[in-house]
């Protein structure tokens, strides 16, 4: 049984796009948001799997004990709508196409409707779409594949620690450095791409930017940081950050202003990068950067 959160509102613990699968033995993978509500739906899925019901079902859940109906058993406020679909042999071609697309780090469009599941290689323009009238009239679409992209410029110790953290999130990671045979680059098995460039100035042609694109600059020193930043500063970034001390960042911004770069553009850069938690080790610094990136990523949610 496939369980899917197709809509969420307020402080719902299960957000749009959360999913899980359950088999008759109660084995499961994924999450609807946890708690008593998730336990209830696991048991319901097991029960439904014992019968012959193949119809797509929708369940609205309100996280409020005073709600007149559809109480989830939780009190965190908000609500979510959960789709329940029993997988069947007719779904296999769609599942195989989705798996092949994900394996190739591609994108596509997952669809749910009253007739079941479908998949298209046509990439939707938005991450999620829902048109819901009732259980017999709805269409849910989701862009499959990585929803965000992270460009890491500089392959040192902090980049290695950050790559490990971010690899558990929904980011396609591209790593760039100008040093061949760098130990920390060799140790970095967490990114989708590792690239060695002759000159960071070439990043102007190699990276594109975009509404869901993040970039961090953490090269070996000030000179290469400046070259890399000049190459990408005018691209469209959801998040752009630079690793460095307050003194280094102040000097960099001052030098860039003297060269004619917009003060407004410079002020939009997260520098010094990361949330101020007095981090010291590469791992602590990576946590501070990842936290700031997550804050920006979810700012409009």
Secondary structure, 3 states (H helix, E strand, C coil): CEEEEEEEECCCCCCCCCEEEECCCCCEEECCCCHHHHHHHHHHHHHHHCCCCCCCEEEEEECCCCCCCCECCCCCCCEEEEEEECCCHHHHHHHHHHHHHHHCCCCEEEEEECCEEEEECCCCCCCEEEEEEECCEEEEEEEECCCEEEEEECCCHHHHHHHHHHCCCCEEEEEEECCCCCHHHHHCCCCCEEEECCCHHHHHHHCCECCCEEEEECCCCHHHHHHHHHHHCCCECCEEEECCCHHHHHHHHHHHHHCCCCHHHHHCCECCCCCCCCCCCHHHHHHHHHHHHHHHHCCCC
